[in-house]
Amino acid sequence: MKTAFDVLNERGFIEQTTHIEEVKELLAKEKVTFYVGFDPTADSLTVGHFIPVMAMAHMQRAGHRPIAIVGGGTGMVGDPSHRNELRRVMTPDEIQHNVDSQRKQLEKFIDFEDEKALMVNNADWLLKLEYVSFLREYGTHFSVNRMLTAECYKSRMEKGLSFFEFNYMIMQAYDFLELYRRYNCKIQMGGNDQWSNIIAGSELIRRVDNGSAYGMTFKLLTKSDGQKMGKSEKGAVWLDPNKTPPYEFFQYWRNVADDDVEKCLKLLTFLPIEEISELCKEGGSTLNKAKEVLAYELTKIVHNSEDADKALAAAKSLFSGDKSGDSVPIIKVDFKENVNIIELLVAAKIVPSKSEGRRLIEQGGLRINENKIDDINTEIVQADFVNGFLMIQKGKKHFYKLECS
């Protein structure tokens, strides 16, 4: 029978593990409490967070207990990992709003009933610490020289790393110690950019409590060329439907590169490995089916079956040549008078900027009501809205239906 480690490993999650043989044995023989931290810098998680969320779900399905820790305390400082400059310092009210919003999202993917999983806020202990006492008890266990070589600080050294941010590693390490003491939490998991922080926590537990604690990192969600995945033309791909509507979410995954399809199916869906291999074994044009399955399954998990069905129906009708747009999600625009096409594209968030709009038209990639637009000075008038709607096609695969309000 496969262990949780086997499942995570075969699906491509695991990047690094401390004490790998001990971790394998632990997950095979015990029901383990583990944790993943979430930084409350926004009121929604992005698809970049979804790898650790899915890893938590797989671990829970194998009988282990997740702790999702939202950083109400560490968020007061902000993680400097892979940052070129200081994060904007958020107010306590902003942090609390983001914590509450992320909590609601996580409850969609993890079962918190009957304490099958826990959700905690590190503000509960970090904000109560007395600074001098904390340094006396725990500061001696951290080497400044070693901390400065950590990957999470390297990108900040050129412009200057503030002492404010320098505390972040110690705070995160203390989180692990606190969870170990409170809940017998033995494993911390996170993205591979958290490796230094995770090691610091497991070592602090071993030094202070002589306990056994471990760390595991996951691969970041990247494209085959190494760039981070999860950015669309409109910005980040969010799990919040108000930020990234289900149809746009579906279309993002429907259009991933061929080389990324199998990896995404393994990491971001619950489909069996054998089924994924079968979908992707022939490659070429048959990958279109695999992309459709990826988009549908992921939209169903993040949103719901109804939204996934609607998005699939819209995509199928458009890819089959049906340009009626009956199943395409509607974008409402405030249209009072004639407007330049580029200004309309920006207002409807179909393109992120006027320069992108000009480039789209100059490259022949825009159609309005099936008519190709060649002139950047084209004006849209009320008569262009047929029965109150304007159909816009961007490139070969992106369709939008604008409603005049």
TISETI-79038 format. One record per residue (C-alpha): residue number from 1; x, y, z; residue in one letter. Coordinates in Angstrom, 3 decimals, padded with zeros to 6 digits. Layout:
BEGIN
{NUM {X Y Z} a}
...
//
This chain:
BEGIN
{1 {000.000 000.000 000.000} m}
{2 {001.309 003.429 -000.948} k}
{3 {002.238 005.808 001.834} t}
{4 {001.682 009.572 001.728} a}
{5 {005.375 009.950 000.891} f}
{6 {004.982 007.564 -002.063} d}
{7 {001.973 009.504 -003.376} v}
{8 {003.664 012.916 -003.099} l}
{9 {006.863 011.587 -004.628} n}
{10 {005.299 009.868 -007.650} e}
{11 {003.162 012.920 -008.415} r}
{12 {006.240 015.176 -008.423} g}
{13 {005.673 017.276 -005.310} f}
{14 {008.837 016.629 -003.333} i}
{15 {011.917 018.792 -003.871} e}
{16 {013.889 018.387 -000.617} q}
{17 {013.452 016.445 002.627} t}
{18 {015.415 016.476 005.863} t}
{19 {016.232 013.041 007.291} h}
{20 {014.516 011.370 004.343} i}
{21 {014.593 007.792 005.626} e}
{22 {013.180 008.864 009.003} e}
{23 {010.403 010.800 007.251} v}
{24 {009.513 007.807 005.069} k}
{25 {009.310 005.553 008.123} e}
{26 {007.332 008.105 010.128} l}
{27 {004.690 008.557 007.429} l}
{28 {004.425 004.803 006.940} a}
{29 {003.938 003.927 010.614} k}
{30 {002.231 006.904 012.292} e}
{31 {-000.620 009.355 011.822} k}
{32 {001.438 012.530 011.718} v}
{33 {000.485 016.128 012.412} t}
{34 {002.188 018.483 009.947} f}
{35 {001.856 022.121 008.993} y}
{36 {002.023 024.544 006.083} v}
{37 {002.174 028.308 006.495} g}
{38 {000.351 030.923 004.415} f}
{39 {001.505 034.538 004.200} d}
{40 {-001.467 036.959 004.484} p}
{41 {-000.208 039.465 001.907} t}
{42 {-003.474 039.277 -000.090} a}
{43 {-007.102 038.422 000.556} d}
{44 {-006.918 035.451 -001.801} s}
{45 {-004.552 032.591 -002.484} l}
{46 {-003.161 032.172 -006.003} t}
{47 {-002.518 029.037 -008.040} v}
{48 {001.055 029.245 -006.781} g}
{49 {-000.278 028.348 -003.316} h}
{50 {-002.239 025.438 -004.699} f}
{51 {000.651 022.964 -004.744} i}
{52 {001.032 022.978 -000.926} p}
{53 {-002.782 022.955 -000.592} v}
{54 {-003.006 019.828 -002.762} m}
{55 {-000.126 018.250 -000.838} a}
{56 {-002.058 018.866 002.382} m}
{57 {-005.123 017.222 000.844} a}
{58 {-003.137 014.137 -000.217} h}
{59 {-001.584 013.885 003.256} m}
{60 {-005.009 014.159 004.894} q}
{61 {-006.435 011.477 002.599} r}
{62 {-003.639 009.200 003.820} a}
{63 {-004.744 009.747 007.429} g}
{64 {-002.395 012.517 008.560} h}
{65 {-003.540 015.744 010.205} r}
{66 {-002.820 019.123 008.568} p}
{67 {-002.342 022.399 010.368} i}
{68 {-002.798 025.477 008.214} a}
{69 {-001.083 028.355 009.919} i}
{70 {-002.011 031.842 008.750} v}
{71 {000.667 034.383 009.506} g}
{72 {-001.100 037.100 011.429} g}
{73 {002.125 037.563 013.397} g}
{74 {004.817 036.972 010.775} t}
{75 {002.706 039.031 008.366} g}
{76 {003.562 042.046 010.499} m}
{77 {007.119 041.622 009.192} v}
{78 {006.783 039.886 005.820} g}
{79 {008.843 037.087 004.323} d}
{80 {011.966 038.491 002.569} p}
{81 {012.482 035.295 000.546} s}
{82 {013.236 036.086 -003.112} h}
{83 {012.253 039.721 -002.626} r}
{84 {014.333 042.576 -004.025} n}
{85 {012.876 045.175 -001.699} e}
{86 {011.037 045.550 001.597} l}
{87 {007.415 044.465 001.521} r}
{88 {004.820 047.115 002.239} r}
{89 {004.032 046.971 005.937} v}
{90 {000.329 046.168 006.312} m}
{91 {-001.942 047.407 009.064} t}
{92 {-003.337 044.927 011.608} p}
{93 {-006.817 045.377 010.085} d}
{94 {-005.515 044.549 006.574} e}
{95 {-003.769 041.452 007.871} i}
{96 {-006.863 040.274 009.747} q}
{97 {-009.045 040.753 006.661} h}
{98 {-006.628 038.712 004.550} n}
{99 {-006.356 036.003 007.218} v}
{100 {-010.140 035.659 007.384} d}
{101 {-010.445 035.483 003.586} s}
{102 {-007.725 032.848 003.209} q}
{103 {-009.287 030.799 005.995} r}
{104 {-012.563 030.553 004.024} k}
{105 {-010.690 029.450 000.902} q}
{106 {-008.703 026.743 002.672} l}
{107 {-011.887 025.286 004.132} e}
{108 {-012.929 024.357 000.565} k}
{109 {-009.991 021.994 000.146} f}
{110 {-009.199 020.665 003.623} i}
{111 {-011.639 018.916 005.998} d}
{112 {-011.542 020.761 009.326} f}
{113 {-014.484 018.939 010.928} e}
{114 {-013.891 017.097 014.217} d}
{115 {-010.314 018.434 014.305} e}
{116 {-009.296 016.370 011.268} k}
{117 {-007.317 019.509 010.474} a}
{118 {-006.529 022.661 012.421} l}
{119 {-006.269 026.283 011.395} m}
{120 {-004.253 028.549 013.675} v}
{121 {-002.921 032.097 013.614} n}
{122 {000.644 032.667 014.794} n}
{123 {-000.398 036.095 016.079} a}
{124 {-001.800 034.154 019.050} d}
{125 {001.716 033.580 020.382} w}
{126 {004.093 035.858 018.472} l}
{127 {002.377 039.098 019.476} l}
{128 {002.557 038.114 023.139} k}
{129 {006.313 037.510 023.239} l}
{130 {008.539 039.685 025.422} e}
{131 {011.443 040.704 023.224} y}
{132 {014.374 040.471 025.671} v}
{133 {013.150 037.227 027.216} s}
{134 {012.633 035.735 023.761} f}
{135 {016.167 036.651 022.656} l}
{136 {017.702 035.253 025.840} r}
{137 {015.945 031.926 025.465} e}
{138 {016.082 031.345 021.710} y}
{139 {018.471 033.820 020.094} g}
{140 {021.533 031.847 021.170} t}
{141 {020.476 028.984 018.901} h}
{142 {020.867 031.041 015.701} f}
{143 {024.185 031.853 014.030} s}
{144 {024.143 035.221 012.250} v}
{145 {026.897 034.077 009.887} n}
{146 {024.883 031.040 008.893} r}
{147 {021.643 033.006 008.557} m}
{148 {023.291 035.442 006.141} l}
{149 {024.166 032.574 003.787} t}
{150 {020.530 031.448 003.623} a}
{151 {018.911 031.571 000.195} e}
{152 {015.928 033.502 001.553} c}
{153 {018.139 036.509 002.342} y}
{154 {020.488 036.521 -000.648} k}
{155 {018.277 038.557 -002.977} s}
{156 {018.047 041.309 -000.362} r}
{157 {021.740 041.670 000.467} m}
{158 {022.575 043.918 -002.482} e}
{159 {019.982 046.591 -001.646} k}
{160 {020.207 046.039 002.075} g}
{161 {018.416 043.702 004.449} l}
{162 {016.695 045.441 007.347} s}
{163 {016.940 044.053 010.866} f}
{164 {013.141 044.148 010.806} f}
{165 {013.081 041.439 008.095} e}
{166 {016.094 039.621 009.511} f}
{167 {013.866 038.455 012.370} n}
{168 {011.565 036.540 010.025} y}
{169 {013.519 033.275 010.066} m}
{170 {013.625 033.206 013.861} i}
{171 {009.886 033.897 014.061} m}
{172 {009.038 031.113 011.614} q}
{173 {011.345 028.710 013.431} a}
{174 {009.585 029.564 016.678} y}
{175 {006.234 028.825 014.999} d}
{176 {007.376 025.252 014.401} f}
{177 {008.522 024.919 018.018} l}
{178 {005.185 026.260 019.273} e}
{179 {003.198 023.852 017.074} l}
{180 {005.431 020.963 018.136} y}
{181 {004.726 021.730 021.788} r}
{182 {001.001 022.407 021.376} r}
{183 {-000.007 019.734 018.854} y}
{184 {002.954 017.331 018.555} n}
{185 {003.459 018.684 015.017} c}
{186 {006.486 016.883 013.560} k}
{187 {006.764 018.037 009.945} i}
{188 {006.790 021.459 008.328} q}
{189 {006.063 021.623 004.592} m}
{190 {006.307 024.480 002.108} g}
{191 {007.653 025.721 -001.193} g}
{192 {011.334 025.177 -001.901} n}
{193 {011.963 028.886 -001.308} d}
{194 {011.234 028.152 002.380} q}
{195 {013.991 025.559 002.793} w}
{196 {016.250 027.682 005.030} s}
{197 {013.355 028.707 007.267} n}
{198 {012.118 025.119 007.557} i}
{199 {015.561 023.813 008.500} i}
{200 {015.830 026.544 011.139} a}
{201 {012.589 025.379 012.739} g}
{202 {013.410 021.680 012.791} s}
{203 {016.863 022.384 014.246} e}
{204 {015.431 024.686 016.930} l}
{205 {013.126 021.878 018.112} i}
{206 {016.022 019.444 018.269} r}
{207 {018.215 021.867 020.221} r}
{208 {015.643 023.273 022.647} v}
{209 {013.343 020.276 023.278} d}
{210 {015.563 017.453 022.043} n}
{211 {012.647 016.528 019.798} g}
{212 {012.386 014.869 016.386} s}
{213 {011.140 017.309 013.767} a}
{214 {011.449 017.264 009.994} y}
{215 {011.030 019.412 006.922} g}
{216 {009.867 018.852 003.374} m}
{217 {009.701 021.288 000.469} t}
{218 {007.690 021.161 -002.729} f}
{219 {008.590 022.207 -006.222} k}
{220 {007.326 025.634 -007.167} l}
{221 {004.724 025.807 -009.915} l}
{222 {006.871 026.625 -012.938} t}
{223 {006.616 026.328 -016.688} k}
{224 {008.899 024.045 -018.673} s}
{225 {011.172 027.045 -019.361} d}
{226 {011.651 027.632 -015.625} g}
{227 {009.432 030.711 -015.301} q}
{228 {006.820 030.806 -012.559} k}
{229 {003.381 029.657 -013.639} m}
{230 {000.218 031.422 -012.524} g}
{231 {000.452 034.738 -014.344} k}
{232 {-002.052 035.670 -017.040} s}
{233 {-002.204 038.778 -019.201} e}
{234 {-004.329 040.325 -016.465} k}
{235 {-001.906 039.436 -013.687} g}
{236 {-001.971 036.659 -011.091} a}
{237 {-004.346 033.721 -011.454} v}
{238 {-006.333 033.811 -008.204} w}
{239 {-008.475 031.177 -006.495} l}
{240 {-011.067 033.866 -005.719} d}
{241 {-013.740 033.896 -008.477} p}
{242 {-014.141 037.654 -008.052} n}
{243 {-010.497 038.149 -008.992} k}
{244 {-010.187 035.442 -011.645} t}
{245 {-013.639 034.360 -012.927} p}
{246 {-014.127 030.597 -013.424} p}
{247 {-014.190 030.875 -017.235} y}
{248 {-010.873 032.774 -017.294} e}
{249 {-009.486 030.269 -014.787} f}
{250 {-010.561 027.402 -017.058} f}
{251 {-009.087 029.076 -020.134} q}
{252 {-005.738 029.621 -018.426} y}
{253 {-005.322 025.874 -017.871} w}
{254 {-006.828 024.972 -021.253} r}
{255 {-004.028 026.940 -022.879} n}
{256 {-000.973 025.720 -020.934} v}
{257 {002.047 024.607 -022.946} a}
{258 {002.148 020.982 -024.120} d}
{259 {005.242 020.293 -022.009} d}
{260 {003.439 021.336 -018.818} d}
{261 {000.204 019.347 -019.126} v}
{262 {001.235 016.053 -017.516} e}
{263 {003.062 017.790 -014.663} k}
{264 {000.027 019.977 -013.888} c}
{265 {-002.356 017.013 -013.991} l}
{266 {-000.195 015.202 -011.426} k}
{267 {000.278 018.168 -009.132} l}
{268 {-003.063 019.935 -009.340} l}
{269 {-005.721 017.212 -009.725} t}
{270 {-006.658 014.004 -007.947} f}
{271 {-006.776 011.929 -011.140} l}
{272 {-004.959 008.586 -010.773} p}
{273 {-001.424 008.471 -012.147} i}
{274 {-002.380 005.692 -014.561} e}
{275 {-005.185 007.783 -016.058} e}
{276 {-002.878 010.781 -016.438} i}
{277 {-000.243 008.683 -018.190} s}
{278 {-002.868 007.332 -020.568} e}
{279 {-004.101 010.847 -021.388} l}
{280 {-000.606 012.129 -022.135} c}
{281 {001.162 009.097 -023.631} k}
{282 {000.702 009.938 -027.314} e}
{283 {001.456 013.648 -027.156} g}
{284 {000.848 015.870 -030.153} g}
{285 {-002.727 016.883 -030.914} s}
{286 {-004.097 014.348 -028.408} t}
{287 {-002.810 016.631 -025.652} l}
{288 {-005.763 018.913 -026.387} n}
{289 {-007.972 016.374 -024.628} k}
{290 {-005.564 016.259 -021.694} a}
{291 {-005.608 020.079 -021.461} k}
{292 {-009.390 020.049 -021.456} e}
{293 {-009.405 017.489 -018.643} v}
{294 {-006.848 019.530 -016.685} l}
{295 {-008.893 022.716 -017.034} a}
{296 {-012.146 020.983 -016.119} y}
{297 {-010.813 019.067 -013.110} e}
{298 {-008.967 022.062 -011.689} l}
{299 {-011.937 024.409 -012.159} t}
{300 {-014.164 021.828 -010.440} k}
{301 {-011.812 021.572 -007.458} i}
{302 {-011.193 025.316 -007.029} v}
{303 {-014.719 026.496 -007.899} h}
{304 {-017.440 023.863 -008.346} n}
{305 {-018.884 021.365 -010.833} s}
{306 {-021.448 023.824 -012.193} e}
{307 {-018.822 026.443 -013.069} d}
{308 {-016.611 023.750 -014.587} a}
{309 {-019.506 022.490 -016.743} d}
{310 {-020.312 026.004 -017.950} k}
{311 {-016.689 026.770 -018.775} a}
{312 {-016.290 023.478 -020.641} l}
{313 {-019.474 024.084 -022.638} a}
{314 {-018.309 027.574 -023.560} a}
{315 {-014.891 026.339 -024.643} a}
{316 {-016.315 023.482 -026.715} k}
{317 {-018.802 025.701 -028.521} s}
{318 {-016.132 028.239 -029.417} l}
{319 {-013.487 025.711 -030.420} f}
{320 {-016.045 023.962 -032.616} s}
{321 {-016.707 027.167 -034.490} g}
{322 {-019.892 028.300 -032.755} d}
{323 {-019.409 032.037 -032.449} k}
{324 {-022.842 032.779 -030.978} s}
{325 {-021.238 033.189 -027.585} g}
{326 {-024.286 031.840 -025.754} d}
{327 {-022.123 030.092 -023.163} s}
{328 {-019.349 032.707 -022.912} v}
{329 {-019.300 034.598 -019.595} p}
{330 {-020.542 038.176 -019.923} i}
{331 {-018.473 041.246 -019.084} i}
{332 {-020.601 044.293 -018.301} k}
{333 {-019.221 047.624 -019.508} v}
{334 {-020.440 051.145 -018.849} d}
{335 {-021.034 052.354 -022.400} f}
{336 {-022.557 055.809 -022.718} k}
{337 {-021.102 057.028 -026.001} e}
{338 {-018.741 056.149 -028.836} n}
{339 {-015.401 054.858 -027.563} v}
{340 {-012.018 053.987 -029.056} n}
{341 {-011.542 050.225 -029.353} i}
{342 {-008.303 050.248 -027.340} i}
{343 {-009.900 052.179 -024.499} e}
{344 {-012.751 049.666 -024.467} l}
{345 {-010.351 046.709 -024.350} l}
{346 {-008.548 048.218 -021.373} v}
{347 {-011.787 049.140 -019.575} a}
{348 {-013.085 045.580 -019.978} a}
{349 {-009.697 044.227 -018.794} k}
{350 {-009.257 042.239 -021.980} i}
{351 {-005.782 043.744 -022.310} v}
{352 {-003.702 045.145 -019.424} p}
{353 {-002.645 048.364 -021.182} s}
{354 {-003.157 050.536 -024.238} k}
{355 {000.208 049.497 -025.641} s}
{356 {-000.864 045.832 -025.450} e}
{357 {-004.112 046.767 -027.209} g}
{358 {-002.246 048.493 -030.036} r}
{359 {000.098 045.539 -030.410} r}
{360 {-002.848 043.120 -030.547} l}
{361 {-004.512 045.048 -033.381} i}
{362 {-001.285 045.666 -035.326} e}
{363 {-000.543 041.924 -035.226} q}
{364 {-004.015 041.091 -036.558} g}
{365 {-005.191 039.384 -033.411} g}
{366 {-008.497 041.162 -032.769} l}
{367 {-011.968 040.525 -034.137} r}
{368 {-015.211 042.311 -033.247} i}
{369 {-018.412 040.430 -034.105} n}
{370 {-016.231 038.173 -036.315} e}
{371 {-014.811 041.161 -038.246} n}
{372 {-011.054 041.649 -038.132} k}
{373 {-009.935 045.013 -036.713} i}
{374 {-006.917 046.561 -038.457} d}
{375 {-007.140 050.195 -037.363} d}
{376 {-006.099 051.218 -033.825} i}
{377 {-008.354 054.276 -034.182} n}
{378 {-011.508 052.208 -034.699} t}
{379 {-014.461 053.502 -032.704} e}
{380 {-017.128 051.267 -031.210} i}
{381 {-020.640 052.682 -031.419} v}
{382 {-023.968 051.647 -029.956} q}
{383 {-024.943 049.933 -033.201} a}
{384 {-022.042 047.488 -032.797} d}
{385 {-023.790 045.974 -029.777} f}
{386 {-026.068 043.401 -031.391} v}
{387 {-029.035 042.795 -029.098} n}
{388 {-027.045 044.575 -026.418} g}
{389 {-023.897 042.446 -026.793} f}
{390 {-020.497 042.805 -028.435} l}
{391 {-018.473 039.650 -029.254} m}
{392 {-014.700 040.077 -029.029} i}
{393 {-012.161 037.493 -030.120} q}
{394 {-008.534 037.942 -029.016} k}
{395 {-006.180 035.661 -030.884} g}
{396 {-007.464 032.201 -031.751} k}
{397 {-008.643 031.020 -028.369} k}
{398 {-009.893 033.893 -026.206} h}
{399 {-013.501 035.047 -026.501} f}
{400 {-015.350 037.748 -024.594} y}
{401 {-018.960 038.876 -024.579} k}
{402 {-019.492 042.506 -023.596} l}
{403 {-022.871 043.724 -022.402} e}
{404 {-023.710 047.383 -022.720} c}
{405 {-024.975 048.760 -019.404} s}
//
